[in-house]
Amino acid sequence: MEGFGLDATAWRNAVGARVPVYDRLLAAAVGIFEHPQDGLERAARDRVEAAWRERRSAASYDRPLLLLAALRAEALRAGPRHPLFAAIGSAAIDPEAATRPALAAALADAPARLFVDLATRRVQTNETSRAVAWLWPAALAGCADTDRPLALFDVGCSAGLNLSADRLPAPWTDLAGNALPVAAAARIVTRLGFDAHPLDVGRDDDVVWLRACVWPGETSRLERLDRAIAVFQLASSAPNPPRLQIAEASDVAARIERSSGEHPAATLLLAYQTVVRDYLPDDVKSRYLAGMTAWVAAEAAAGPRRVWIELEAASDVLADPGPLPMALTAHLADRATGTRALPLARCSYHPDRLAPDVAAVADFAAETAWKQKRAKI
Ligand SMILES: C[S@@+](CC[C@H](N)C(=O)[O-])C[C@H]1O[C@@H](n2cnc3c(N)ncnc32)[C@H](O)[C@@H]1O
């Protein structure tokens, strides 16, 4: 519990105005944890402290968001009888219902499962608007209108929902409103996801957790999530279903390398990660980045084309977040330098409109085109 007040205040200052109900709940939580007023508040504090006793948090937003997600998960499971249901569980949320007494009751009287969530879960989303990271580059590489095989590797895949996003609506346009091409009908031969803590949408409690990690009031995100879960479940019983593996990011390049050899030369091997890099501890991050760079550079002259795409916060984001703080970057093998990076576009955290870099996009399309001669087909 040490430092929770500082973390909660930092989060409220940075983001609180966007989610008033969470802002109010965190203010109440700091009050209860730092100065419990009665037996109920002391019980609430003690139970949270017991759940977090063995946990270590790296990022400052970890504990505030985990507490809020666990409360929302419980409100979704319990329904209208939950003390905070009107505040964070119902479709039409009421921030005024997020009171200190309601929070104290929601924690002190909660079933054990809320504290299991607090002790074991991670705040984890799966945002399918980020599937543009592969659907668009795969189209640029010719997988939309040919039967070129496509092998997908999603690193930090969460529940793997982006691996079946070819069956979801494609909302992406450039800034002028022109639809970006997507490889919605691609011949996908492999859909492999890796995550240190993958979620299984075949399990009700994982579905509740994914829904709980969407902030109250974000109805369109929730609808997108529900649809993506339904589509993933259908894809799971279709040919070439998505498969998820438990894996530390730093081990992923070696696993992709092992599965790269089984594909014919025409295949496009497309590995991607969306909003994962900055969650990795420094040592894991540097081994992951080095491993993926080496995987791209190890492309064989007559073998399948290897592409690694990152959708991550742009390097200038701290200086000026602006409306398009994310960068979509493609890495390709380069004879002279080992690999080269092409900045395909800028976009938002939940992309719908993208600002493509026209020259980089043209380069990428030319470089990744299915060259039959090169592939010796
Ligand atoms: C913000 S979520 C993004 C999920 C998904 N890529 C998306 O865009 O919806 C970050 C994901 O990275 C995973 N992750 C965090 N650290 C990891 C690690 N060291 N190795 C593998 N996956 C990790 C988390 O479990 C989580 O699913």
The ligand as an SDF file (V2000), in Angstrom:
LIG
                    3D

 27 29  0  0  0  0  0  0  0  0999 V2000
   -1.4790   -3.0310  -23.3730 C   0  0  0  0  0  0  0  0  0  0  0  0
   -1.5900   -4.7470  -23.6230 S   0  0  0  0  0  0  0  0  0  0  0  0
   -1.7140   -4.7560  -25.4050 C   0  0  0  0  0  0  0  0  0  0  0  0
   -2.3850   -5.9890  -25.8820 C   0  0  0  0  0  0  0  0  0  0  0  0
   -2.5890   -6.0640  -27.4010 C   0  0  0  0  0  0  0  0  0  0  0  0
   -1.3300   -6.1040  -28.1000 N   0  0  0  0  0  0  0  0  0  0  0  0
   -3.4430   -4.9120  -27.8830 C   0  0  0  0  0  0  0  0  0  0  0  0
   -2.9160   -3.9840  -28.5130 O   0  0  0  0  0  0  0  0  0  0  0  0
   -4.6460   -4.9420  -27.6000 O   0  0  0  0  0  0  0  0  0  0  0  0
    0.0790   -5.3370  -23.3610 C   0  0  0  0  0  0  0  0  0  0  0  0
    0.2050   -6.8470  -23.4350 C   0  0  0  0  0  0  0  0  0  0  0  0
    1.5820   -7.1770  -23.3020 O   0  0  0  0  0  0  0  0  0  0  0  0
    1.7030   -8.3280  -22.4960 C   0  0  0  0  0  0  0  0  0  0  0  0
    3.0400   -8.3470  -21.8730 N   0  0  0  0  0  0  0  0  0  0  0  0
    3.4900   -7.4940  -20.9230 C   0  0  0  0  0  0  0  0  0  0  0  0
    4.7510   -7.8420  -20.5680 N   0  0  0  0  0  0  0  0  0  0  0  0
    5.0880   -8.9130  -21.3140 C   0  0  0  0  0  0  0  0  0  0  0  0
    6.2570   -9.7190  -21.4150 C   0  0  0  0  0  0  0  0  0  0  0  0
    7.3220   -9.4730  -20.6450 N   0  0  0  0  0  0  0  0  0  0  0  0
    6.2790  -10.7190  -22.2920 N   0  0  0  0  0  0  0  0  0  0  0  0
    5.1840  -10.9790  -23.0690 C   0  0  0  0  0  0  0  0  0  0  0  0
    4.0450  -10.2560  -23.0150 N   0  0  0  0  0  0  0  0  0  0  0  0
    3.9970   -9.2340  -22.1500 C   0  0  0  0  0  0  0  0  0  0  0  0
    0.6020   -8.1520  -21.4710 C   0  0  0  0  0  0  0  0  0  0  0  0
    0.2640   -9.3900  -20.8470 O   0  0  0  0  0  0  0  0  0  0  0  0
   -0.5250   -7.5670  -22.3180 C   0  0  0  0  0  0  0  0  0  0  0  0
   -1.3550   -8.5770  -22.8360 O   0  0  0  0  0  0  0  0  0  0  0  0
  1  2  1  0
  2  3  1  0
  2 10  1  0
  3  4  1  0
  4  5  1  0
  5  6  1  0
  5  7  1  0
  7  8  2  0
  7  9  1  0
 10 11  1  0
 11 12  1  0
 11 26  1  0
 12 13  1  0
 13 14  1  0
 13 24  1  0
 14 15  1  0
 14 23  1  0
 15 16  2  0
 16 17  1  0
 17 18  1  0
 17 23  2  0
 18 19  1  0
 18 20  2  0
 20 21  1  0
 21 22  2  0
 22 23  1  0
 24 25  1  0
 24 26  1  0
 26 27  1  0
M  CHG  2   2   1   9  -1
M  END
$$$$
